[in-house]
């Protein structure tokens, strides 16, 4: 299944993408795509739903993030060897983890706001994991049983905040709109091999990133198992799994985003996103 949330910010409704790529309204079945509806039992019930009985959503409504605000939004850093090298940081022997603020999540095509005093705004196309079942000390073998699905993510980063102000990376990872997710949550049965997904990202129509999840240092099962040894993962939690090479800070010279730029990204089975960069102003 491909599950979506559609409508204006704060007023999204749950939906399901049918075989023709159209949205079917799920409001009569569940109030929203909240954590309690991401477990295997609930997803199996949705999968048995006759789509022809669901109302067809007309037009092309805005899409929100495919999960209502999660409890945890966890990032994995330097998870592709070539990306670690381009940032001139050591290739990790264990996963590098950082936090993103859950309230930085935005819709896949919403604008990205360059924060006040931001100077080095960067992009990162990533595979995101959405947890469906509580995970605590989970083995790699059992890891997939705790995953509701996957989606596309852009780990937007302000590198000056992240690298030049001391302390933890989260300083450059948490501003509003720094977590575009979607367009949809794809259940695992829709993806033949999550470790064989092509990823790409363009800026103003120019290809910047091309990668494949087969080159991840730590795969999906390893990440879920590893993280669950340090914290309890709850339904709805999001894990973004790292980015392939081609980010702005790795270019020579660096080529950071500015207002007016348009970032477009996509991945096999996970759809596409597009965000315009806009300048911060009061009220945003």
C-alpha positions in Angstrom: 0.0 0.0 0.0 0.9 3.6 -0.5 -0.6 5.7 2.3 -0.8 9.5 2.3 -2.1 12.5 4.2 -3.7 15.1 2.1 -5.1 18.6 2.7 -4.0 21.9 4.1 -1.5 22.0 7.0 -3.1 21.0 10.2 -6.3 19.7 8.4 -4.9 16.7 6.6 -7.0 13.6 6.0 -5.7 10.0 5.6 -5.7 8.5 2.1 -4.6 5.5 0.0 -3.1 5.6 -3.5 -5.1 3.3 -5.8 -3.8 1.4 -8.8 -4.3 4.4 -11.1 -2.3 6.7 -8.8 -5.4 8.5 -7.5 -6.1 9.2 -3.8 -8.9 7.3 -2.0 -10.2 8.8 1.2 -9.7 6.7 4.3 -11.5 9.0 6.7 -14.4 6.6 7.3 -11.9 3.9 8.4 -9.4 5.8 10.5 -9.1 9.4 11.7 -5.5 9.9 10.6 -2.2 8.1 10.0 -1.3 8.2 13.7 1.0 5.7 15.4 -1.8 3.4 16.7 -2.8 2.6 13.1 0.7 1.5 11.9 0.9 -1.9 13.5 0.7 -5.0 11.4 -2.9 -5.9 12.4 -4.1 -2.4 11.4 -2.2 -2.4 8.1 -3.4 -5.9 7.2 -7.0 -4.7 7.8 -6.4 -1.7 5.5 -4.9 -4.0 2.8 -8.2 -5.9 2.8 -10.2 -2.8 2.1 -12.1 -2.7 -1.2 -10.7 0.4 -2.8 -13.8 0.8 -5.0 -15.8 1.5 -1.9 -13.6 4.4 -0.8 -14.4 7.9 -2.0 -12.2 9.2 -4.8 -10.4 12.5 -3.9 -10.8 15.0 -6.7 -8.1 17.3 -8.0 -4.5 17.4 -6.8 -4.6 18.3 -3.1 -1.5 19.3 -1.2 0.2 16.3 0.4 1.4 16.4 4.0 4.0 14.2 5.6 2.6 10.6 5.6 2.8 10.3 9.3 1.4 12.6 12.0 4.1 14.1 14.1 6.2 11.2 15.5 7.6 10.9 19.0 11.2 10.5 17.7 12.9 11.7 14.5 16.3 10.0 14.4 19.0 10.7 11.9 21.9 8.4 10.8 25.0 10.3 9.7 27.8 9.3 7.4 26.1 6.0 6.3 27.6 6.0 2.8 31.4 5.7 2.5 31.7 8.2 -0.3 29.6 10.8 1.6 31.8 10.4 4.7 34.9 11.0 2.5 33.5 14.0 0.8 32.8 15.6 4.2 36.3 14.8 5.3 35.0 12.9 8.3 36.1 9.4 9.4 34.1 6.4 8.0 32.2 5.2 11.1 32.7 1.8 12.6 29.2 2.0 14.3 26.2 4.1 13.2 26.4 7.8 13.9 23.1 9.0 15.4 21.6 12.4 15.9 18.2 13.9 16.6 16.0 16.0 14.4 13.1 17.8 16.0 9.8 16.1 15.2 8.2 19.6 14.6 10.7 20.2 11.7 8.7 17.7 9.6 6.9 19.2 6.6 5.1 18.0 3.5 7.1 16.7 0.5 6.4 19.7 -1.7 6.2 22.5 1.0 8.7 25.3 0.8 11.9 25.0 2.8 12.6 28.1 4.9 16.2 29.3 5.1 16.5 30.2 8.8 17.5 33.6 10.0 21.3 33.9 9.9 21.5 30.8 7.8 24.4 30.8 5.3 25.1 27.2 4.4 21.9 25.5 3.6 22.4 21.9 2.2 20.3 19.0 0.9 20.4 15.2 1.6 18.2 12.7 -0.2 17.5 9.8 2.1 15.5 6.6 2.7 13.3 6.9 5.8 12.1 4.1 8.0 8.7 4.4 9.8 8.4 2.2 12.9 5.1 0.3 13.2 5.7 -2.0 16.3 7.5 -1.1 19.6 11.1 -2.2 19.3 13.4 -2.7 22.3 16.5 -5.0 21.9 15.3 -6.3 18.6 17.5 -8.6 16.5 18.4 -7.9 12.9 16.4 -11.0 11.9 13.3 -9.6 13.6 13.8 -6.0 12.6 11.5 -5.9 9.6 8.6 -7.1 11.8 8.8 -3.7 13.5 8.7 -1.6 10.4 5.4 -0.1 9.1 6.9 1.2 5.9 9.3 3.5 4.2 9.2 7.0 2.6 11.4 9.5 0.9 13.1 12.2 3.0 15.2 15.3 2.5 17.5 15.8 5.5 17.8 19.6 5.1 20.8 20.9 7.0 22.3 24.3 7.9 26.0 23.4 7.9 27.2 26.6 9.6 24.9 25.8 12.5 25.8 22.1 12.5 29.6 22.4 12.1 30.7 25.8 13.4 28.8 26.3 16.6 30.2 23.4 18.7 28.2 20.7 20.4 25.9 18.3 18.6 24.8 18.2 14.9 21.2 18.8 15.8 21.8 22.5 15.8 21.9 22.4 12.1 19.1 19.8 11.6 16.0 21.0 13.5 14.7 24.3 12.0 11.1 24.3 10.8 10.7 22.7 7.4 14.0 20.8 7.7 12.3 17.4 7.5 10.3 17.0 4.3 8.8 13.5 4.2 6.7 11.7 1.6 4.8 11.8 -0.7 3.6 8.5 0.7 4.4 5.8 3.2 5.1 2.6 1.3 4.5 -0.7 3.1 7.3 -3.2 2.9 5.4 -5.6 0.6 5.5 -3.0 -2.1 9.3 -2.9 -2.3 11.2 -6.0 -3.6 14.5 -5.1 -1.9 14.9 -2.0 0.2 18.7 -2.4 -0.1 18.5 -1.9 -3.8 16.8 1.5 -4.2 18.1 4.2 -6.5 18.2 7.7 -5.0 18.7 11.0 -6.8 18.5 14.7 -6.1 18.5 17.8 -8.5 19.0 21.5 -7.7 17.4 23.8 -10.3 17.3 20.8 -12.7 21.0 19.9 -12.3 21.8 16.4 -11.0 23.6 16.7 -7.7 23.2 13.3 -6.0 22.9 9.8 -7.5 23.1 6.7 -5.2 21.7 3.4 -4.2 20.8 2.0 -0.8 23.0 -1.1 -1.6 26.0 1.1 -0.7 24.8 1.9 2.8 27.4 1.0 5.4 24.7 -0.1 7.8 21.5 -1.5 6.3 17.9 -1.1 7.4 17.8 -4.2 9.6 21.1 -3.3 11.3 19.9 0.2 12.0 16.6 -0.8 13.6 18.3 -3.4 15.7 21.2 -1.2 16.7 19.1 1.8 17.6 16.7 -0.4 19.6 19.6 -1.4 21.9 20.0 2.3 23.0 16.3 3.4 23.2 12.8 2.1 22.7 11.5 2.8 19.3 7.7 3.5 19.3 5.2 3.2 16.5 5.4 6.3 14.3 9.0 7.0 15.0 11.0 8.0 11.9 14.6 7.0 11.2 16.4 8.6 8.2 19.2 6.4 7.1 21.9 8.6 5.6 22.7 10.2 2.2 24.9 9.2 -0.7 27.6 11.6 -1.9 26.9 14.9 -3.7 25.9 17.3 -1.0 26.6 21.0 -1.2 29.4 21.0 1.5 31.3 18.3 -0.4 31.5 20.2 -3.7 34.6 22.2 -4.7 33.8 25.0 -4.1 30.8 24.3 -1.9 27.5 25.3 -3.5 24.9 26.0 -0.9 21.2 26.7 -1.4 19.8 30.2 -1.6 16.2 31.6 -1.7 14.7 30.8 -5.1 16.4 27.5 -5.6 14.3 24.4 -6.3 15.3 21.0 -4.9 13.8 17.9 -6.5 14.5 14.4 -5.3 13.2 10.9 -5.7 13.7 7.2 -5.1 12.5 3.9 -6.6 9.0 3.0 -5.3 9.0 6.1 -2.9 8.0 8.8 -5.3 9.3 12.3 -5.7 9.5 15.6 -3.7 10.1 19.2 -4.8 10.8 22.2 -2.5 11.4 25.8 -3.2 13.8 27.6 -0.9 12.4 30.7 0.7 13.9 33.3 3.0 12.9 33.5 6.7 10.6 36.3 7.7 8.6 36.9 10.8 5.5 34.7 11.0 7.1 31.7 9.2 
